[in-house]
Amino acid sequence: MLLLHFRIISVEAATQTYATITLQNYFRMYNKLAGMTGTAETEAGELWDIYELDVTVIPTNRPIVRNDDEDLVYKTVREKYQAVITKTAEFVKQGRPVLIGTTSVEISELLSRMLKMQGVKHNVLNAKLHQREADIVAEAGLAGTVTIATNMAGRGTDIKLGEGVKEAGGLAIIGTERHESRRVDRQLRGRAGRQGDPGSSQFFVSLEDNLMRLFGSERIASVMDKLGLEDGEVIQHSMISKSIERAQKKVEENNFGIRKRLLEYDDVMNAQREVIYKKRHHALNGERLALDVSNMIYDLSENIVAENHDNRDFENFKIELIVNLGIESPYNENQFFETKTDNMIDEVFDLAYANYKLKSERIAKQTLPIIQEVYKNEKQYNNIAIPMTDGVKQMDIVANLARSVETEGREVIQSVEKIVSLKVIDNAWKEHLREMDDLKQSVQNASYEQKDPLLIYKFESFELFKQMLGRINREIISFLIKCDLPANKEVTVESNFKPASFDSSKLQTGRTEVGSNKAGHDANKFGHNTQQKEVTQPIIREKKVGRNDPCPCGSGKKYKKCHGRSEG
């Protein structure tokens, strides 16, 4: 009987990108850029195009005496690997250490098995043996030592030559394949000949290698056939080595073109990113926040007036003023059509801004008495959390108690502007990133119409960004103008601090409010009725505490083993 077992797997929520940037634009954020590497010369063009950095070649401390021999080209991979094993055995007999460079872990393990069959002792340095990397590198320069390493393993480490190695000819480098990038090949060659030490390097290439198959293997294969070369015979000529280097240059240019194209797309995003981050920075630090709010009210007034005046829609104009700016139209229908747009924008802005300032002053006066009372009687609190609602959404606004008292409530209004701006900007930017990703994918089809996808991406992204800024202004100003204290009579204080007069069995705190008994980091939350002038006694808001959370009574035990036993 065949038994089938099924398992139900829940579908996770889709991930959301909060921020994105390319490495190039990340590096451009620094005022000064510099770097040092032994293989930057081949990438001088890219470094100048992207970062406007010159590459200066500094002479070595001591002259290089390493012999860089021409490549050895074989017909098949099998012949090439066999030649590598034979050459390695010769170097070992000469008392020279050998470093064999491979392009992958699989090839390093294959060569390791072949060396074992030949009885050649060796070490393998790849990603699987990173813990022994230091020991393997330390032994790599001893006489007769064979080390097989991938391109990434052991880089940046000088291989110190052992006793008698210099006299034998120094470290021998064997490359099993040409890499697509000349930099990687040079890094492998550079493992030998450090500080004037003797050494040699040579690459073993086959016509079946990836790079050779892409560029020129057919031409070289025809030459080998005309020469009548037998299996195992090799071609060694400077013309072939130069041909391989030309192939590498073509691959490098192609890869650079891909990176540059990606950067051109990100440059569009980077311009938008700077605008949003600057706007967010002002909100986060309170710099220019009042001016930004004023500008947003003006921009929203301008949009409402301009759109409805162009559409000659007076009814929609009245509705948008009430919904977004909280004011009634200062014009009748005839005045709306006859008044100039610029004059209307200024008048609507003045009316909306004056209305917002009056409402802000009213909220500051309403909250000040309770803030003063909490500040006077509850010395252990630094911040106070005030719920604000526009009738649809509610946000908890955290304000500093001391500054709120000193500024007579104006700190509360600034905190409202700050937190509302941050939340709206962050949510809008996240959605914009998703839209930009979708746009980047969709514009690629423009190439079928003989159009430049990048150009279309720039036009479309500008429109999306303009719409996003409009939504940000509309949402922030709409909430700020319509927000008010909740119309309830209860004033609540939330903390993990238990006053002595309270019964601990009735005190329940939320999971996010336990775990820290440091005074001064708890937020007080209250809702204030506009008709209530004085509150003599705070009322504790009851919240469910988790069974594994510390008990609010302060015993140090888990809730389920203390006051939560009765619930178990």
C-alpha positions in Angstrom: 0.0 0.0 0.0 1.3 3.4 -0.9 0.9 6.1 1.8 0.9 9.7 0.8 1.6 12.4 3.4 0.5 16.0 2.7 1.7 19.0 4.5 -0.1 22.3 4.5 2.3 25.2 4.1 1.1 28.7 4.7 1.8 31.4 2.2 4.0 34.1 3.6 3.3 37.8 3.0 5.1 39.5 0.1 8.3 41.3 1.1 8.4 45.1 0.8 11.4 47.1 -0.3 12.0 50.0 2.1 15.1 51.5 0.4 17.4 50.7 -2.4 20.6 52.1 -3.8 23.4 50.9 -6.1 27.0 50.6 -4.8 28.1 53.3 -7.3 25.7 55.9 -6.0 26.4 54.8 -2.4 30.1 55.5 -2.9 29.3 58.8 -4.6 27.7 60.0 -1.3 31.2 60.3 0.2 32.9 63.7 -0.2 36.3 62.0 -0.9 37.0 58.8 -2.7 40.3 56.9 -2.9 41.5 53.3 -3.1 44.5 51.1 -3.5 44.7 47.8 -5.4 47.3 46.1 -7.5 45.0 45.5 -10.5 43.1 48.7 -11.0 45.0 49.6 -14.2 42.8 47.5 -16.4 39.7 49.2 -15.0 40.9 52.8 -15.3 38.3 53.7 -17.9 35.4 52.6 -15.7 36.8 54.3 -12.6 37.0 57.6 -14.5 33.5 57.3 -16.1 31.7 56.4 -12.9 33.7 58.2 -10.2 36.0 60.6 -12.1 39.0 59.0 -10.3 42.4 58.8 -12.0 44.4 55.6 -11.7 48.1 56.2 -10.9 50.5 53.3 -11.1 53.1 53.3 -8.3 56.4 51.5 -9.0 57.0 48.4 -6.8 59.4 48.6 -3.9 61.7 46.1 -5.6 61.9 45.2 -9.3 59.7 42.2 -10.3 61.8 39.3 -11.5 58.8 36.8 -11.9 58.6 35.0 -15.3 55.2 35.3 -16.8 55.2 32.6 -19.5 52.9 32.5 -22.5 49.7 30.4 -22.2 49.6 26.8 -23.1 46.6 25.9 -25.3 45.2 22.3 -25.5 42.3 20.9 -27.5 40.4 19.4 -24.6 39.9 19.9 -20.9 41.1 16.4 -20.2 44.5 17.1 -21.9 44.8 20.4 -20.1 44.3 18.9 -16.6 46.7 16.1 -17.3 49.3 18.6 -18.3 48.7 20.6 -15.1 49.3 17.5 -13.0 52.5 16.6 -14.9 53.8 20.2 -14.6 53.0 20.2 -10.9 55.0 17.0 -10.3 58.0 18.5 -12.1 58.0 21.6 -9.9 57.7 19.5 -6.8 60.8 17.5 -7.8 62.7 20.8 -8.3 61.8 21.7 -4.6 59.5 24.6 -5.6 56.2 25.3 -4.0 53.2 25.3 -6.4 50.0 27.3 -6.2 47.3 26.1 -8.6 44.5 28.6 -9.3 41.0 27.3 -10.2 37.8 29.1 -11.1 35.5 27.0 -9.0 35.3 24.6 -6.0 34.4 21.7 -8.3 37.5 22.1 -10.4 39.7 22.4 -7.2 38.3 19.1 -5.9 38.7 17.4 -9.3 42.4 18.4 -9.4 42.8 17.2 -5.8 41.5 13.7 -6.7 43.9 13.6 -9.7 46.9 14.6 -7.6 46.0 11.9 -5.0 46.0 9.3 -7.8 49.5 10.5 -8.7 50.6 10.4 -5.0 51.3 14.1 -4.8 50.7 15.6 -1.4 48.7 18.9 -1.5 46.4 21.2 0.4 43.0 22.5 -0.9 42.1 26.1 -0.1 38.4 26.9 -1.0 35.2 28.1 0.6 34.7 24.8 2.4 37.9 25.0 4.3 37.9 28.7 5.4 38.8 27.8 9.0 42.2 26.4 7.9 42.9 29.2 5.5 45.6 30.8 7.6 47.5 27.6 8.2 47.3 26.5 4.5 48.6 29.9 3.3 51.4 29.8 5.9 52.6 26.5 4.5 52.1 27.4 0.8 55.6 28.8 0.4 57.5 25.8 1.8 59.6 23.7 -0.6 57.6 21.0 -2.5 54.2 22.2 -1.1 51.3 22.1 -3.5 48.3 24.3 -2.8 45.1 24.3 -4.8 43.1 27.5 -4.4 40.0 29.1 -5.8 40.1 32.7 -7.0 38.6 34.1 -3.9 40.6 32.1 -1.4 43.8 33.5 0.3 43.8 36.8 -1.6 45.6 39.7 -0.1 48.0 37.5 1.8 51.8 37.4 1.1 53.1 33.8 0.7 56.4 33.7 2.5 59.0 31.5 0.8 60.6 28.8 2.8 64.3 27.9 3.1 66.0 27.1 -0.2 62.9 28.0 -2.3 64.5 31.2 -3.8 67.5 29.2 -5.1 65.1 26.6 -6.6 63.2 29.3 -8.6 60.6 30.6 -6.2 56.8 30.1 -6.1 55.3 28.6 -9.2 51.8 29.8 -10.2 49.6 27.6 -12.4 46.3 28.9 -13.7 43.9 26.2 -14.9 41.7 28.6 -16.9 41.6 32.2 -18.1 39.0 34.2 -16.2 36.6 36.6 -17.9 38.3 39.5 -16.1 42.0 40.3 -16.5 42.0 41.6 -13.0 41.4 38.1 -11.5 44.2 36.6 -13.7 46.6 39.4 -12.5 45.7 38.8 -8.9 46.6 35.1 -9.4 49.9 36.0 -11.0 50.6 38.5 -8.3 50.7 35.8 -5.6 54.3 35.1 -6.8 57.2 37.6 -7.1 56.4 39.7 -4.1 59.1 42.1 -2.9 61.6 41.0 -5.5 61.3 37.3 -4.9 61.8 35.0 -7.9 58.8 33.0 -9.3 56.9 32.1 -12.4 53.3 32.0 -13.7 51.6 30.2 -16.6 48.0 29.6 -17.6 46.8 26.3 -19.1 43.9 26.8 -21.5 41.8 24.4 -23.5 39.5 25.1 -26.4 36.6 23.8 -24.3 36.9 26.5 -21.7 34.0 29.0 -21.5 36.0 32.0 -22.5 37.6 30.2 -25.5 34.2 28.9 -26.7 32.9 32.4 -26.7 35.8 34.0 -28.6 38.0 32.5 -31.2 38.2 28.8 -30.3 37.1 27.7 -33.9 39.9 29.7 -35.5 42.6 28.3 -33.1 41.1 24.8 -33.5 41.4 25.0 -37.3 45.1 26.1 -36.9 45.7 23.1 -34.7 44.1 20.8 -37.2 46.2 22.2 -40.1 49.3 21.7 -38.1 48.3 18.1 -37.5 48.8 18.2 -33.8 48.2 14.9 -31.9 46.4 14.5 -28.6 48.3 16.0 -25.7 50.3 18.4 -28.0 50.2 22.0 -27.1 50.3 25.4 -28.9 52.3 28.2 -27.2 52.5 31.5 -29.0 52.3 35.2 -28.1 49.6 35.7 -30.8 47.3 33.2 -28.9 47.9 34.9 -25.5 47.1 38.3 -27.1 43.9 36.9 -28.7 42.8 35.6 -25.3 43.4 39.1 -23.8 41.3 40.7 -26.5 38.5 38.3 -25.7 38.8 39.2 -22.0 38.6 42.9 -23.0 35.4 42.3 -24.9 33.8 40.5 -21.9 35.0 43.3 -19.6 33.5 46.0 -21.9 30.2 44.1 -22.1 30.1 43.8 -18.3 30.9 47.4 -17.8 28.1 48.3 -20.3 25.7 46.3 -18.1 26.8 48.0 -14.9 26.7 51.5 -16.5 23.2 50.9 -17.8 22.1 49.8 -14.4 23.7 53.0 -13.0 21.8 55.2 -15.5 18.6 53.7 -14.3 19.6 54.3 -10.7 20.6 57.8 -11.4 17.0 58.6 -12.1 16.0 57.0 -8.8 18.9 58.8 -7.1 17.6 62.2 -8.0 14.2 61.3 -6.5 15.9 59.7 -3.5 17.7 62.9 -2.6 14.5 64.9 -2.7 12.6 62.4 -0.5 15.5 61.9 2.0 15.9 65.7 2.3 12.2 66.1 3.0 12.4 63.2 5.5 15.5 64.7 7.2 13.7 68.0 7.7 10.8 66.1 9.3 13.0 63.9 11.5 15.1 66.7 12.9 12.5 69.4 13.0 14.6 71.6 10.6 12.4 73.8 8.4 9.4 71.7 9.4 7.1 74.7 9.8 8.2 76.1 6.5 7.7 72.7 4.8 4.2 72.5 6.2 3.5 76.0 4.9 4.8 75.1 1.5 2.7 71.9 1.4 -0.4 73.9 2.2 0.5 76.3 -0.6 1.2 73.5 -3.1 -2.1 71.8 -2.3 -4.0 75.1 -2.6 -2.3 75.6 -6.0 -3.3 72.2 -7.2 -6.9 72.4 -6.1 -7.4 75.9 -7.6 -5.5 75.2 -10.9 -7.2 71.8 -11.6 -10.7 72.9 -10.9 -10.3 76.3 -12.5 -9.0 74.7 -15.7 -11.9 72.2 -15.6 -14.4 74.9 -14.7 -15.7 72.7 -11.9 -16.9 74.9 -9.1 -18.8 72.2 -7.2 -15.7 70.0 -7.0 -13.6 73.0 -6.0 -15.9 73.5 -3.0 -15.8 69.8 -2.0 -12.0 69.6 -2.2 -11.5 72.7 -0.1 -13.7 71.2 2.7 -12.2 67.7 2.4 -8.5 68.6 2.1 -8.1 72.1 3.6 -11.1 72.2 6.1 -12.4 75.5 4.8 -15.4 76.7 2.8 -15.0 78.4 -0.5 -14.5 82.1 -0.2 -16.1 82.7 -3.6 -19.4 82.2 -5.2 -19.7 80.6 -8.6 -19.4 83.8 -10.6 -16.4 85.0 -8.6 -14.8 81.6 -9.1 -14.9 81.9 -12.9 -13.9 85.6 -12.9 -11.1 85.7 -10.4 -7.5 85.2 -11.7 -5.9 81.9 -10.7 -2.9 83.5 -9.0 -5.1 85.6 -6.8 -7.3 82.7 -5.9 -4.3 80.6 -4.9 -3.0 83.2 -2.5 -6.4 83.8 -0.9 -7.1 80.1 -0.5 -3.6 79.6 1.0 -4.0 82.5 3.5 -7.4 81.2 4.6 -6.2 77.6 5.0 -3.0 78.5 6.8 -4.8 80.8 9.2 -7.3 78.1 9.9 -4.6 75.6 10.6 -2.7 77.9 13.0 -5.9 78.7 15.0 -6.7 75.0 15.3 -3.1 74.2 16.4 -3.2 76.9 19.1 -6.5 75.5 20.4 -5.0 71.9 20.6 -1.9 73.3 22.4 -4.1 75.1 25.0 -6.3 72.0 25.5 -3.4 69.6 26.1 -1.3 72.0 28.2 -3.1 71.6 31.6 -2.9 67.8 31.5 0.8 67.9 30.4 1.6 70.3 33.2 -0.2 68.0 35.7 1.6 64.9 34.5 5.0 66.7 34.4 4.4 68.0 38.0 3.2 64.7 39.6 4.9 62.0 37.5 8.6 62.8 37.6 9.6 59.4 36.3 8.3 60.1 32.8 10.2 61.9 30.0 7.7 61.6 27.1 3.9 61.7 26.8 1.9 59.9 24.1 -1.1 61.7 22.8 -3.7 60.1 20.5 -4.7 62.2 17.5 -7.4 61.3 15.0 -8.8 62.7 11.8 -12.0 60.7 12.2 -10.7 57.8 10.1 -7.1 57.1 11.2 -5.6 57.5 14.7 -1.9 58.1 15.5 -0.1 58.2 18.8 2.0 61.4 19.0 5.0 61.2 21.3 6.1 64.5 22.7 8.8 65.5 25.3 7.2 66.5 28.6 9.7 69.1 29.6 9.8 70.9 26.2 6.0 70.7 26.0 5.6 72.6 29.3 8.4 75.1 28.3 6.8 75.9 24.9 3.3 76.0 26.4 2.1 73.1 24.2 3.7 74.1 20.9 6.0 71.1 21.2 2.9 68.9 20.9 2.0 70.5 17.6 5.5 70.2 16.2 5.5 66.5 17.2 2.2 66.0 15.4 3.7 67.6 12.3 6.9 65.5 12.6 5.3 62.1 13.1 2.6 62.5 10.6 5.1 63.7 8.0 7.4 60.8 8.6 4.7 58.1 8.4 3.1 59.5 5.2 6.5 60.0 3.5 7.7 56.5 4.4 4.5 54.8 3.3 4.4 56.8 0.0 8.1 56.1 -0.7 7.7 52.3 -0.2 4.8 52.3 -2.7 6.7 54.4 -5.1 9.7 51.9 -5.0 7.3 49.1 -6.0 5.8 51.2 -8.8 9.3 52.0 -10.1 10.3 48.3 -10.1 7.2 47.5 -12.1 8.0 50.4 -14.5 11.6 49.3 -15.0 10.3 45.9 -16.1 7.6 47.2 -18.3 9.7 49.7 -20.3 12.0 47.0 -21.5 9.4 46.1 -24.1 9.9 49.5 -25.7 13.0 48.2 -27.4 10.7 46.1 -29.7 9.3 49.5 -30.9 12.8 50.8 -31.7 12.6 53.1 -28.7 15.1 53.7 -25.9 13.7 52.1 -22.7 15.8 54.4 -20.5 14.3 57.5 -22.1 10.7 56.3 -21.5 11.7 55.3 -18.0 12.8 58.8 -17.3 9.6 60.4 -18.6 7.3 57.9 -16.8 9.2 57.9 -13.5 9.1 61.7 -13.4 5.3 61.6 -13.7 5.1 58.9 -11.0 7.3 61.0 -8.7 5.2 64.1 -9.3 2.1 62.2 -8.5 3.7 60.8 -5.3 4.7 64.2 -4.1 1.1 65.4 -4.7 -0.2 62.5 -2.6 2.3 63.2 0.2 1.2 66.8 0.4 -2.4 66.0 0.3 -2.3 63.2 2.9 -0.1 65.2 5.4 -2.0 68.5 5.1 -5.4 66.7 5.2 -4.5 64.9 8.4 -2.9 67.9 10.0 -5.9 70.2 9.3 -8.6 67.6 10.3 -6.8 65.9 13.3 -8.0 66.5 16.8 -8.0 64.9 20.2 -10.4 61.9 20.5 -13.8 63.0 21.9 -13.7 60.7 25.0 -13.7 61.6 28.7 -11.1 59.1 29.8 -7.5 60.1 30.4 -5.1 57.2 30.5 -1.6 56.8 31.6 0.4 53.7 30.3 3.6 52.5 31.9 5.1 49.6 33.7 5.4 51.8 36.8 3.0 50.7 39.6 2.1 53.5 42.0 1.8 52.3 45.6 -1.9 53.2 45.9 -2.9 50.9 43.0 -4.0 47.2 43.5 -1.4 45.2 41.5 -4.0 42.5 40.7 -5.9 45.0 38.6 -2.9 46.5 36.8 -2.2 44.9 33.5 0.5 46.2 31.1 1.1 45.6 27.4 3.9 43.3 26.1 5.7 46.3 24.6 5.8 48.1 27.9 7.5 45.5 30.1 11.1 44.4 30.4 12.7 47.7 31.4 12.4 49.4 34.8 14.5 52.4 33.9 12.7 55.5 34.9 12.1 58.2 32.3 11.5 56.0 29.2 7.8 55.3 29.6 5.2 57.1 27.4 2.0 58.5 28.9 -1.0 58.3 26.7 -4.2 60.2 27.2 -7.3 61.1 25.3 -8.8 64.4 26.3 -12.4 65.6 26.0 -12.6 69.2 24.8 -15.2 69.9 27.4 -13.1 68.5 30.3 -11.0 71.2 31.9 -9.5 69.4 34.9 -8.5 65.8 35.6 -7.6 65.0 39.2 -6.8 61.3 38.9 -5.4 59.3 36.0 -7.1 56.1 35.1 -5.0 53.1 34.1 -5.9 51.5 30.8 -6.0 47.7 31.1 -4.2 45.7 28.5 -3.7 42.0 28.2 -0.3 40.8 29.3 1.4 37.8 27.7 1.7 34.6 29.8 5.5 34.5 29.4 6.0 38.2 30.0 7.4 39.5 33.4 4.5 40.0 35.9 3.6 43.7 36.1 3.6 43.5 39.9 7.4 43.7 39.9 8.1 40.3 41.5 10.5 39.3 38.7 8.5 36.1 37.9 6.7 35.3 34.7 3.1 36.4 34.6 1.8 32.8 34.3 3.7 31.8 37.5 2.6 34.9 39.5 -0.7 36.7 39.1 -1.6 34.8 36.0 -1.9 31.4 37.8 -5.6 31.8 38.2 -5.9 32.1 34.4 -4.0 28.9 33.8 
